[in-house]
Amino acid sequence: MAGTLILEVIVVLLAFPIVAKIGGGLSWGSGLFLGLLTLAFIVLSGMCARPWALPTILALQVVLIFGGLYHWSLTAIGVIFLCVWAYIAYIRRDVARRIELGLLPSQRMN
């Protein structure tokens, strides 16, 4: 999860020049928005083991989607990473269920 967050940080940082050149320009609002979002992702990358981390990450994806108010590319990034994080949440839940039921190969007695 931390690796995915760092990858998302890189992608969001690459959105700075897009918003600055192609969008309406980098205003204090869009710069602050992207900066705070990047900082939040970096901080969360160190807290992925906490139980509240995944719901917080998913909530930040929704915030990133609303970044489309600055440029549509932020919405595209948010939707793509929301799909990635939804898949991670699905896999995490499935593995937890399999552990609970004892269905993992390492839990089977031969």
C-alpha positions in Angstrom: 0.0 0.0 0.0 2.8 2.4 0.8 4.4 1.8 -2.6 1.1 2.6 -4.3 0.8 5.8 -2.3 4.3 6.8 -3.3 3.4 6.1 -7.0 0.4 8.3 -6.5 2.5 11.0 -5.0 4.7 10.9 -8.2 1.7 11.1 -10.4 0.1 14.0 -8.5 3.5 15.9 -8.5 3.5 15.4 -12.3 0.1 17.1 -12.4 1.7 20.4 -11.2 3.0 21.3 -14.7 -0.1 20.1 -16.4 -2.3 22.4 -14.2 0.3 25.3 -14.7 0.7 25.1 -18.5 -2.5 23.5 -19.9 -5.0 24.5 -17.2 -5.8 28.0 -16.2 -2.4 28.4 -14.5 -1.1 27.4 -11.1 -3.0 29.7 -8.7 -2.5 29.7 -5.0 -5.6 27.6 -4.6 -4.6 24.9 -7.0 -1.0 24.9 -5.7 -2.1 24.6 -2.1 -4.6 21.9 -3.0 -2.0 19.8 -4.8 0.7 20.4 -2.2 -1.5 19.4 0.7 -2.8 16.4 -1.1 0.8 15.3 -1.9 1.8 15.8 1.7 -1.2 13.8 3.0 -0.3 10.9 0.7 3.4 11.0 1.9 2.3 11.0 5.5 -0.2 8.2 4.9 2.4 6.1 3.2 4.1 5.7 6.6 0.8 4.8 8.4 -0.6 2.1 6.1 -0.7 -0.5 8.9 -3.2 1.4 10.9 -6.8 0.3 10.6 -8.1 3.7 9.6 -5.5 4.2 6.8 -7.5 2.6 3.9 -10.7 4.5 4.5 -8.7 7.7 4.8 -6.9 6.9 1.5 -10.2 6.2 -0.2 -11.6 9.5 1.1 -8.6 11.4 -0.3 -9.3 9.8 -3.7 -12.7 11.5 -3.6 -11.0 14.8 -2.7 -8.6 14.3 -5.6 -11.6 13.7 -8.0 -13.0 17.1 -6.9 -9.7 18.6 -7.9 -11.2 18.5 -11.4 -12.4 22.0 -10.5 -8.8 23.1 -11.2 -8.2 20.8 -14.2 -9.9 17.7 -15.6 -6.7 15.7 -15.4 -6.9 15.7 -11.6 -10.3 14.0 -11.9 -8.8 11.4 -14.3 -6.0 10.7 -11.8 -8.5 10.4 -9.0 -10.8 8.0 -10.8 -7.9 5.8 -11.9 -6.4 5.6 -8.4 -9.8 5.2 -6.8 -10.2 2.0 -8.9 -6.8 0.9 -7.8 -7.6 1.5 -4.1 -11.0 -0.2 -4.4 -9.2 -3.3 -5.8 -6.7 -3.2 -3.0 -9.6 -2.9 -0.5 -11.3 -5.9 -2.1 -8.1 -8.0 -2.0 -7.4 -7.1 1.6 -10.9 -8.1 2.6 -10.8 -11.3 0.7 -7.4 -12.3 2.3 -8.8 -11.5 5.7 -11.8 -13.6 5.1 -9.7 -16.5 3.9 -7.5 -16.2 7.0 -10.5 -16.3 9.2 -11.9 -19.4 7.4 -8.5 -21.1 7.3 -8.5 -21.4 3.5 -5.0 -20.1 2.8 -2.5 -22.7 1.6 -0.2 -22.1 4.5 -3.0 -22.8 7.0 -3.8 -26.3 5.6 -2.6 -29.4 7.3 -1.2 -32.1 5.0 
